[in-house]
Amino acid sequence: MTHITLNTAKEHQGIRFILAIAPKDLTPDTAGKDVGEIRFNPAEQKATVSLGAKDKLNLETFRRAGGAIAKWTTKNKVTSAGIETASFSDFELAPEQIAFALAEGLLLGSFRFDRLKSKKDEPTPATISFLNESFASTLAQATIICEATNLTRAWAHEPANVINPVTLAERVQELAKEVGLKCTVLDDKQLADMGAGAIVAVGQGSQTPSRLIVLEYQPPAGKEAAQPVALVGKAITFDTGGYSIKTTMGMVGMKYDKCGAMAVIGTMVAAARLKLGTPIVGVLAASENMISNIAYRPNDILKTLSGKTVEIISTDAEGRLVLCDALAYAQQTFKPRVMIDLATLTGGVVTALGSTRAGLFSNRDEVANALFKAGEQTHERLWRLPLDDEYFEIIKSTDADMKNSAGVAKASPIVGATFLKQFVNDETPWAHLDIAGVSDWDNEMPYCPAGASGFGVRLLIEYLRGLE
């Protein structure tokens, strides 16, 4: 998934990267104007990487610079390079933070997904050394988090003929063994028997029925145990819209409708490898939303695991259905101290926030504030939207406890979050992240190629670290 390896060294004899602020008066010997612009002096084997204007310098600047270095080394088939770190102390950020952000850009910027290509353009493996041995621990942690993010991206890229609810469960079980996580898989029969009628209904039109996949992480012995944090992810491995069918082009890209759950998987892997001190539970609600003679229909009324009933207005509002049973299961089974769900839930959040920020909803200010802060730190940014009680009026039902959709384009991300809120106990601190606008990119970004972004892993790890 990535061809770059990071380490530390005292010195380097080959190509060296120098990070520099763009001066007001540019010359061929200075850094360029734009962040990530690289000017190479072959005589001195020195590559100057621009950090742009000094007044706009922040951690994201260094991530973007790292992404530029990753692309440059790939293009020029560089096998070994060093990064001068002496200048890190010249900037108004801690050198360790700079090293971490630069490492993120390097490792995330070198990601590619070509597993399914018959002919692969294999990049030249490269080792990049930070010329300060004190950064070894920082780079090791950055590598763990970025590898988990790139795993999230890679699994999100896999199409529905490769990953479906059943094959996803099998993959997760194997991965759990590798990293030391406990994994439990509930199949559609078990889910039906326990009364999880919503997630079962969404998957009943598919040849590959629904699965609820549960991952558990326990901190190493000696670290203080507490109630777990529950992370709940939507894993719609493909979404036709069901009988409320999507348009042809609206269906393209629906392999990415599982990105919320992929982020939960990546977070669980990173947490285990980092040996975090907080117990964590990951609940993945996996279904394939298809059309068949036994698929669920508009006007069906489903009984959910919570006991509440839902009238179906749109079979294309299926994500909230699988999540409502997953949220109920997480609370009933684990009684979490905090519960956070991630989902590519609504197109409306894309209309509202574009691809810059994800929608944040919460029933606790302290949870919302902590997540927002983590997003600013990692540049996986959030924006809080309201959850006023009046929004429930839009999904009141005559024949059931509620409807799964308003049926009109009105406050759709808020309505989706309001629906989920009905399945969260008042005593459970909870946040919902609608990541539909940030889960995948149409175009290449500074340290992410087009496709799955892996959004959520770095954000959640930063949040979880803040709990310790």
Salt bridges, closest charged atoms under 4 A:
GLU37 OE2 - ARG39 NE 3.38
GLU44 OE1 - LYS46 NZ 3.71
GLU60 OE1 - ARG63 NH1 2.98
GLU60 OE2 - ARG64 NE 3.28
GLU60 OE2 - HIS379 NE2 3.69
GLU84 OE2 - ARG16 NH1 3.01
GLU104 OE1 - ARG63 NE 2.77
GLU104 OE2 - ARG458 NH1 3.10
GLU158 OE1 - ARG115 NH2 2.87
GLU158 OE2 - ARG171 NH2 3.01
GLU174 OE2 - LYS177 NZ 3.70
ASP188 OD1 - ARG211 NH1 3.17
GLU216 OE2 - LYS182 NZ 3.78
ASP239 OD2 - LYS246 NZ 3.52
ASP257 OD1 - LYS234 NZ 2.91
ASP300 OD1 - ARG297 NE 3.20
ASP316 OD1 - LYS246 NZ 3.06
GLU318 OE2 - LYS234 NZ 3.59
ASP341 OD1 - HIS432 ND1 2.52
ASP365 OD1 - ARG384 NH1 2.91
GLU376 OE2 - ARG357 NH1 2.80
GLU380 OE2 - ARG458 NH2 3.73
ASP389 OD1 - LYS421 NZ 3.46
GLU393 OE2 - LYS396 NZ 3.39
GLU444 OE2 - LYS71 NZ 3.82
